[in-house]
């Protein structure tokens, strides 16, 4: 048994706690809408990816819509870079999470959050750092947060074999490819 354990509280909650991973409680933030919030306590290593992906995947199936995720990180214990990368890649690829927001409490934490997101998340999932609750609510009010959504489906995990070189990008591979693109752009300017 791994270090991180997914525990369901109430998949059908209209608002409030839905599931827990160790001490972290993920809650439905708006009544009958597809917003999930975490005020983080834990600091996840890469071992936490499986339970986190499973929780979002199952919840998206129940809600019938992709999740809009809000995380207010524990700045004293931020998640590991590999966790952020793997979770964002897998949750976006299986269609369970549409976008994520990192809730910052001031300009410095917003700037640090942007840096962390730029370096340690998969570039596929929209993941933004937002400064303060008022800005977050403004962003959310501009989205269709209804659920279920017609035509929505999660993508079932594949059991297909992957040949060497065809596998998903690694965290280091992603960082290096971003660096190469930036250097190429600078040389082209």
Secondary structure, 3 states (H helix, E strand, C coil): CCCCCEEECCCCCCCEEEEEECCEEEEECCCCCCEEEEECCCCCCHHHHHHHHHHHHHHHHHHCCCEEEEEECCCCCCCCHHHHHHHHHHHHHCCCEEEEEEEECCHHHHHHHHHHHHHHCCCCCEEEEEECHHHHHHHHHCCCCCCCCCCCCCCCCCCCCCCCCCCCCCHHHHHHHHHHHHHHHHHHC
